[in-house]
Amino acid sequence: MAEKKISRKELLSEPDEFLTFSSKVIAYVHGNPRKAGVAVIAVIACVLAGLLYNAYRSHRLTASHELFVQASLEYEAAINSAEPVSEEMLDKLLAQFDGIVQEYGSLPAGEMALLYSGHVLTRKKEYQGALERYLKLESSSLAGEGLRDLFWYHIAQTRMALKQYDKAATIYETLSKDTKSPYRREAYAAIARIYEFENKKKEAVQAYRQYLKVFPEAPDAAFVKAKIAELTAQG
């Protein structure tokens, strides 16, 4: 059965929902001026609060970014200098990064400052403190934005320095299996080094051979081949 067509005249004669709603609002405002005024003030207050919050957050983002850039440039200049980095300079850099973390810890610049504070502590050979800072970054917003592998890599490196080989190997295994990880090659090499540190020469040779199989054109391929020959000769 064909549907009944509604004529244009019938469509035009139907009440406009927007106009009907608008007329009801106008009638309410006329009948309740005080309540309507309070509602308008509340809406304006909410809008102003949102604008003020956005302006405040924007200011904090800018301020924290500028502080981090300044501190990170000082850090890069210090570690790339021909002269050894003094303890005084490391302490100064640590204080700068810690200050940013304390003031802006929830912002991206604060999280990056936490990462760099870990780097400074690593250079000071205070590995446990560095590890604690790196571990905090696993749950950071930057971890969810593609930097998790970077944080895992530094966690594994620090655990290596602390001779926590099993825990470090677990992370390296994860990184080595991820074909998209930028630390995949480093992970393969680290697994072989862990076997060396544990005096497991047979396993180390197998790991180094696997490294060359996956990365035959690696820049350190000649060194790895020499390492395989050395370990093999040692039995």
C-alpha positions as a printed NumPy array, in Angstrom:
array([[  0.   ,   0.   ,   0.   ],
       [  1.468,   3.333,  -1.09 ],
       [  2.272,   5.828,   1.626],
       [  0.147,   8.959,   1.729],
       [  2.052,  11.935,   0.422],
       [  2.02 ,  15.046,   2.563],
       [  1.349,  18.144,   0.587],
       [  3.531,  21.225,   0.779],
       [  0.62 ,  23.143,   2.259],
       [  0.281,  20.561,   5.04 ],
       [  4.006,  20.715,   5.738],
       [  3.923,  24.487,   6.005],
       [  0.911,  24.339,   8.291],
       [  2.743,  22.125,  10.827],
       [  4.271,  23.995,  13.799],
       [  8.025,  24.655,  13.615],
       [  9.628,  22.823,  16.573],
       [ 12.406,  25.402,  16.956],
       [  9.993,  28.31 ,  16.936],
       [  7.703,  26.499,  19.371],
       [ 10.619,  25.856,  21.744],
       [ 11.856,  29.44 ,  21.379],
       [  8.413,  30.834,  22.181],
       [  8.272,  28.674,  25.308],
       [ 11.657,  29.976,  26.408],
       [ 10.604,  33.576,  25.831],
       [  7.379,  32.984,  27.758],
       [  9.327,  31.437,  30.644],
       [ 11.739,  34.367,  30.758],
       [  8.863,  36.847,  30.855],
       [  7.094,  34.884,  33.58 ],
       [ 10.231,  34.141,  35.661],
       [ 12.677,  37.022,  35.142],
       [ 14.665,  36.391,  38.337],
       [ 15.188,  32.666,  37.68 ],
       [ 16.043,  33.37 ,  34.058],
       [ 18.588,  35.992,  35.117],
       [ 20.25 ,  33.566,  37.524],
       [ 20.418,  30.929,  34.782],
       [ 22.028,  33.381,  32.354],
       [ 24.578,  34.448,  34.975],
       [ 25.395,  30.798,  35.701],
       [ 25.968,  30.082,  32.008],
       [ 28.189,  33.147,  31.64 ],
       [ 30.137,  32.143,  34.756],
       [ 30.735,  28.656,  33.352],
       [ 31.937,  30.075,  30.041],
       [ 34.27 ,  32.526,  31.783],
       [ 35.609,  29.772,  34.046],
       [ 36.375,  27.633,  31.005],
       [ 38.131,  30.513,  29.265],
       [ 40.169,  31.332,  32.363],
       [ 41.175,  27.698,  32.835],
       [ 42.265,  27.396,  29.204],
       [ 44.266,  30.611,  29.492],
       [ 45.889,  29.393,  32.726],
       [ 46.749,  26.   ,  31.24 ],
       [ 48.127,  27.635,  28.098],
       [ 50.337,  29.851,  30.261],
       [ 51.622,  26.848,  32.222],
       [ 52.293,  24.887,  29.044],
       [ 54.313,  27.763,  27.617],
       [ 56.202,  28.473,  30.838],
       [ 57.049,  24.806,  31.469],
       [ 58.156,  24.31 ,  27.863],
       [ 60.509,  27.288,  28.003],
       [ 62.059,  26.109,  31.271],
       [ 62.542,  22.579,  29.949],
       [ 64.103,  23.755,  26.681],
       [ 66.558,  25.931,  28.599],
       [ 67.531,  23.113,  30.97 ],
       [ 67.786,  20.496,  28.212],
       [ 70.028,  22.754,  26.118],
       [ 72.346,  23.181,  29.104],
       [ 72.336,  19.409,  29.569],
       [ 73.193,  18.723,  25.918],
       [ 75.948,  21.359,  25.955],
       [ 77.449,  19.838,  29.108],
       [ 77.51 ,  16.217,  27.958],
       [ 78.77 ,  17.121,  24.466],
       [ 81.576,  19.249,  25.823],
       [ 85.156,  18.103,  25.379],
       [ 85.612,  18.533,  29.123],
       [ 84.223,  15.995,  31.621],
       [ 80.971,  17.073,  33.227],
       [ 81.613,  18.189,  36.797],
       [ 79.557,  17.033,  39.756],
       [ 78.585,  20.646,  40.352],
       [ 77.122,  20.916,  36.86 ],
       [ 75.261,  17.622,  37.239],
       [ 73.833,  18.776,  40.56 ],
       [ 72.752,  22.063,  38.979],
       [ 71.052,  20.281,  36.083],
       [ 69.351,  17.842,  38.44 ],
       [ 67.996,  20.721,  40.511],
       [ 66.661,  22.408,  37.373],
       [ 64.895,  19.3  ,  36.1  ],
       [ 63.555,  18.433,  39.544],
       [ 62.164,  21.96 ,  39.883],
       [ 60.285,  21.576,  36.605],
       [ 58.946,  18.18 ,  37.694],
       [ 57.766,  19.567,  41.008],
       [ 55.99 ,  22.542,  39.436],
       [ 54.743,  21.016,  36.168],
       [ 54.858,  17.254,  36.729],
       [ 51.517,  16.561,  35.032],
       [ 52.418,  18.463,  31.853],
       [ 54.503,  17.107,  28.939],
       [ 57.469,  19.327,  29.841],
       [ 57.33 ,  18.019,  33.411],
       [ 57.364,  14.424,  32.199],
       [ 60.302,  15.125,  29.894],
       [ 62.11 ,  16.795,  32.794],
       [ 61.565,  13.603,  34.801],
       [ 63.191,  11.634,  31.987],
       [ 66.186,  13.96 ,  31.893],
       [ 66.56 ,  13.88 ,  35.655],
       [ 66.945,  10.124,  35.256],
       [ 69.667,  10.728,  32.663],
       [ 71.508,  13.04 ,  35.069],
       [ 71.338,  10.485,  37.876],
       [ 72.633,   7.829,  35.478],
       [ 75.65 ,  10.017,  34.75 ],
       [ 76.12 ,  10.422,  38.495],
       [ 75.97 ,   6.594,  38.687],
       [ 73.02 ,   6.825,  41.06 ],
       [ 71.231,   4.049,  39.209],
       [ 68.54 ,   3.254,  41.734],
       [ 67.31 ,   6.853,  41.742],
       [ 67.397,   6.915,  37.949],
       [ 65.404,   3.682,  37.774],
       [ 62.713,   5.052,  40.085],
       [ 62.252,   8.055,  37.819],
       [ 62.172,   6.011,  34.635],
       [ 59.59 ,   3.656,  36.132],
       [ 57.271,   6.578,  36.881],
       [ 57.236,   7.393,  33.169],
       [ 55.61 ,   4.079,  32.272],
       [ 52.236,   5.501,  33.332],
       [ 52.816,   8.992,  31.938],
       [ 50.83 ,  10.613,  29.158],
       [ 53.932,  10.566,  26.952],
       [ 54.089,   6.772,  27.245],
       [ 50.683,   6.617,  25.608],
       [ 51.845,   8.94 ,  22.848],
       [ 54.56 ,   6.693,  21.453],
       [ 57.44 ,   7.079,  23.91 ],
       [ 56.874,   3.903,  25.903],
       [ 59.659,   2.055,  24.065],
       [ 62.066,   4.877,  24.933],
       [ 61.174,   4.602,  28.608],
       [ 61.433,   0.809,  28.549],
       [ 64.856,   1.032,  26.933],
       [ 66.193,   3.304,  29.674],
       [ 64.602,   1.122,  32.353],
       [ 66.346,  -1.922,  30.89 ],
       [ 69.67 ,  -0.095,  30.606],
       [ 69.438,   0.984,  34.228],
       [ 68.552,  -2.518,  35.389],
       [ 71.627,  -3.72 ,  33.491],
       [ 73.759,  -1.23 ,  35.429],
       [ 72.207,  -2.55 ,  38.658],
       [ 72.985,  -6.119,  37.491],
       [ 69.285,  -6.98 ,  37.474],
       [ 69.874,  -9.071,  34.38 ],
       [ 66.685, -11.138,  34.421],
       [ 64.443,  -8.068,  34.62 ],
       [ 66.463,  -6.28 ,  31.961],
       [ 66.322,  -9.316,  29.654],
       [ 62.525,  -9.438,  29.933],
       [ 62.262,  -5.893,  28.603],
       [ 64.824,  -6.492,  25.864],
       [ 62.935,  -9.592,  24.745],
       [ 59.787,  -7.493,  24.385],
       [ 61.592,  -4.811,  22.398],
       [ 63.344,  -7.357,  20.176],
       [ 60.033,  -8.937,  19.149],
       [ 58.509,  -5.62 ,  18.154],
       [ 59.466,  -5.084,  14.503],
       [ 58.405,  -1.44 ,  14.754],
       [ 60.464,  -0.639,  17.833],
       [ 63.339,   1.794,  17.19 ],
       [ 65.303,  -0.09 ,  19.871],
       [ 64.995,  -3.539,  18.353],
       [ 68.628,  -3.811,  17.255],
       [ 69.912,  -2.523,  20.603],
       [ 67.697,  -5.065,  22.342],
       [ 69.165,  -7.991,  20.391],
       [ 72.699,  -6.845,  21.199],
       [ 71.856,  -6.305,  24.87 ],
       [ 70.487,  -9.842,  25.22 ],
       [ 73.814, -11.212,  23.962],
       [ 75.747,  -8.997,  26.384],
       [ 73.619, -10.212,  29.296],
       [ 74.586, -13.798,  28.481],
       [ 78.213, -12.677,  28.486],
       [ 77.842, -10.995,  31.86 ],
       [ 76.319, -14.2  ,  33.209],
       [ 79.249, -16.18 ,  31.721],
       [ 76.874, -18.142,  29.478],
       [ 79.178, -18.192,  26.486],
       [ 77.242, -20.696,  24.394],
       [ 74.02 , -18.719,  24.753],
       [ 75.899, -15.486,  24.059],
       [ 77.292, -16.887,  20.79 ],
       [ 73.811, -17.991,  19.727],
       [ 72.415, -14.554,  20.593],
       [ 75.13 , -12.759,  18.627],
       [ 74.538, -15.019,  15.622],
       [ 70.822, -14.258,  15.821],
       [ 71.715, -10.576,  15.928],
       [ 73.689, -10.876,  12.668],
       [ 70.914, -12.912,  11.093],
       [ 68.335, -10.221,  11.791],
       [ 70.72 ,  -7.295,  11.175],
       [ 73.346,  -8.506,   8.667],
       [ 74.259,  -4.934,   7.708],
       [ 74.56 ,  -3.66 ,  11.286],
       [ 77.277,  -1.025,  11.714],
       [ 78.943,  -3.169,  14.38 ],
       [ 78.732,  -6.414,  12.394],
       [ 82.525,  -6.786,  12.249],
       [ 82.793,  -6.356,  16.016],
       [ 80.045,  -8.922,  16.609],
       [ 81.779, -11.448,  14.329],
       [ 85.001, -10.946,  16.276],
       [ 83.089, -11.377,  19.525],
       [ 81.609, -14.659,  18.273],
       [ 85.066, -15.904,  17.327],
       [ 86.462, -14.866,  20.73 ],
       [ 83.722, -16.57 ,  22.717],
       [ 83.884, -19.688,  20.563],
       [ 87.657, -19.941,  21.118],
       [ 87.067, -19.699,  24.853],
       [ 84.93 , -22.805,  24.669]])
